[in-house]
Amino acid sequence: MSVALRSALCQFFVACCLGIAACGGGGDDEGNDGGTGTLMISISGLPSGTSAAITVLGPGEFRQTVTQPTTLSNLAPGSYTVSAANVLTSSALLKPQPPSQTVGVAAGARALAMVAYEAT
């Protein structure tokens, strides 16, 4: 199987899993007080053991560095900018797609940002 096909399948799998997770199970919203939201960050295309280089900026001087897929909880509603930098491995320079995106987080809701790294 080619690297491009394997990468595409991996990205598809991650997107499907996050989509299912975003549906939730009904009932209580896992401790979300309704006044805050959640931002799930999906990262694909990095070799095992390689850290991403992502910064999340948001309302109220919010700033968080993200190196692995994660969920940021208890976020104030508003616009969050997810900026990803290039990652240099021993064998390639990996560029993020998209390098920057703005995601709206609403009270009581989950938002998703997806970053896919690709070799140049």
SVG drawing of the C-alpha trace seen along z (x, -y; Angstrom):
<svg xmlns="http://www.w3.org/2000/svg" viewBox="-30 -39 48 41">
<polyline fill="none" stroke="black" stroke-width="0.4" points="0.0,0.0 1.4,-3.4 2.3,-6.0 -0.2,-8.4 -3.1,-5.9 -2.1,-4.8 -2.1,-8.5 -5.5,-9.1 -7.0,-6.1 -5.6,-7.1 -7.0,-10.6 -10.4,-9.2 -10.3,-6.8 -9.5,-9.6 -12.2,-11.8 -14.8,-9.0 -13.7,-8.3 -13.9,-12.0 -17.3,-12.3 -18.7,-9.4 -17.1,-10.8 -18.6,-14.3 -22.1,-12.8 -21.9,-12.0 -24.1,-9.7 -27.0,-12.0 -28.0,-13.0 -25.4,-15.0 -22.7,-16.7 -19.8,-15.2 -19.5,-18.0 -19.9,-20.8 -21.7,-23.5 -23.4,-24.9 -21.5,-28.1 -18.4,-26.7 -17.5,-24.6 -15.0,-22.0 -12.5,-22.0 -11.3,-18.6 -8.0,-18.8 -7.3,-16.0 -3.7,-15.5 -2.7,-13.1 0.2,-12.4 3.0,-12.4 5.3,-9.4 4.8,-7.6 6.6,-9.5 6.7,-12.8 5.1,-15.8 3.0,-18.3 3.7,-22.1 0.2,-23.7 -0.8,-26.8 -4.4,-27.6 -5.3,-31.2 -8.7,-32.4 -10.8,-34.8 -9.5,-36.2 -5.8,-35.8 -6.3,-32.0 -3.1,-30.3 -2.4,-26.6 0.3,-24.6 -0.8,-21.2 1.6,-18.5 -0.7,-15.5 -4.4,-14.9 -6.3,-16.4 -9.6,-17.8 -9.6,-21.3 -12.5,-21.6 -14.2,-24.4 -13.4,-27.0 -15.1,-30.3 -17.4,-30.7 -15.9,-32.5 -13.4,-32.2 -10.3,-30.2 -7.3,-30.3 -5.5,-27.0 -2.0,-27.6 0.2,-24.7 3.9,-25.0 6.1,-22.8 7.7,-19.7 11.2,-18.6 11.9,-14.9 15.1,-13.0 13.8,-12.1 11.4,-14.9 9.9,-18.3 6.2,-17.9 3.9,-20.8 0.4,-21.2 -2.7,-21.5 -4.3,-23.9 -1.5,-25.9 -4.1,-28.1 -7.8,-27.9 -10.4,-29.7 -12.9,-27.5 -16.0,-28.8 -16.7,-27.3 -20.2,-27.7 -21.5,-27.2 -22.5,-23.6 -21.1,-22.4 -18.1,-20.6 -16.0,-22.0 -13.4,-20.2 -10.1,-21.3 -8.3,-18.9 -4.6,-19.3 -3.0,-16.9 0.7,-16.9 2.2,-16.1 5.7,-15.5 7.1,-18.1"/>
</svg>
